[in-house]
């Protein structure tokens, strides 16, 4: 689970949920930077459980899809030359039908935009979320009001943009080359996607329910 500055938490559709096994341990991975003085950090977590005896039908899982330089040995390799706006991307094939639940971009101070698209089986490209004015201080999880469902073989496509120019007010030095790294002065291009895989039977049931709803309202896909 990714939780960063400005995030408001993750919410899942009815009938889905994360698996937290008995005896499991929760590990926090906090990122800090020296400021020259002693300080205190207080971290907490809130989890809402299903009522005892009630279990969700499908499990929610997270994928961190890292954008990067094509054909690089490291999937997260970024190259952001001085005084440029650099673009990187990543593709991910759905091996099973899936419902896309949330999307959260994560970059640092050079990050200026990120887009999540679906490439359909017939080649159509559909934008699910486009964040053209990314702000490091507001790393929001975009929860879909009606989480979309896609068949196996569809591709998730994530594109990131990093602005290493003087137009970026957060940029301390546009003359520096920036690469991947965990420091805020370095960069990342992480697209966090939360989804729930479906069986073929569940997918067919979903299509039938969609068709029935569209027929009842006089609409269509």
Secondary structure, DSSP 8 states (H G I E B T S, - for coil): ----TT-------TTEE----TT------------SS--------------TT---SEE-EEEEEE-B-TT-SSTT--EE-TTEEEEEEEEEE-SS-EEEEEEEEE--TTEEEEEEEEE-TTS-EEEEEEETT--TT----EE-TT--EE-TT-EEEEEEEEEESTT-TT-S-TTS-EEB-SSTTSB--EEEEEEEE--HHHHHHHHHHHHHHHHHHT---
